[in-house]
Each structure stands twice: as C-alpha cells, then as structure tokens.
Amino acid sequence: MPWECGLKRVHPVRKSDLPSKTCPVCTRPFSWRRKWSRNWDEVRYCSEKCRRSRKANGA
C-alpha cells in the first residue's frame, strides 16, 4: 500500500470545495478549473461562446 512505503495518499478535491463565479452573459455558475489556476481573478466568462457573444453584443 502506498502510505506504508512513505508516499502520501492524494485525495481528489470535491467540486463543491472549489471556488466558483457567475458568468455575466448566461448567469450560470462555473467552477475553478486547473487551466485557470494562474489567472482565476481575471476569468469572467464560463466559456469561449459567452466571451464571444459578449463582444458581439457590444457590452
């Protein structure tokens, strides 16, 4: 077993424990993703589709 030979056992993080935000375009909540780890504070939209539609609407 891995914990007996000195290795740490890694437990997955529950999605409910991750930070979340609300998308201003579709008003749906979205959760933190690993690819957003460096710039989570700057992430505003849940998807490319919402980001593009925001620009297309001129808002």
N, C-alpha and C positions, 0 to 999 in steps of 0.2 A: 504494500500500500504506500502511496506517495508520501503521506505525512509521517510515516515511520522512518524514512530514509533522509529526513531533513528538508524535504521540499514542502513548500506551503501549498495548501489546497486553495484554489481560487474559486470563489462562488460568483456566479453571474449576478449582475446588478438588475434588480427588478425595474421594469419600465416605470412603475409608479414612483420610484425613488429618484428618477431623473428630472432635471428642471424642464419646464415647458413654457411655451409662449402661445399667444393667439395671433393668427395671421390676420392682418388688416384688410385683406381682399376678400377672403372667403369666410372669415370669422371662425375658423376651426382651430382647435388647439393642436399644437405639434410639439413633439418632444425632442430633446437634445439628441444629436447623432455624433458619432465619432468624427465624421468628416468636418463637423462644425466646431470641434474642440478648441481650435486656435482663435476663432472669431465669433464665438457664440453671442457676445454682446452686440455684434454688428448684424446678426441674422435677423431679418424682419419678416420674410415670406416663407411659407411652408414648402413651396415648390417653384420650379422654373416657370411653370404655367402661370402661377399667381404673380410672380415677379414681372413677367412679360405683359400680362393683362393690365397690371398697374401702370406700366409705362404707356401702353396703348391708349388707356383711358385718359391720360394726361394728368393724373392725380399725383 
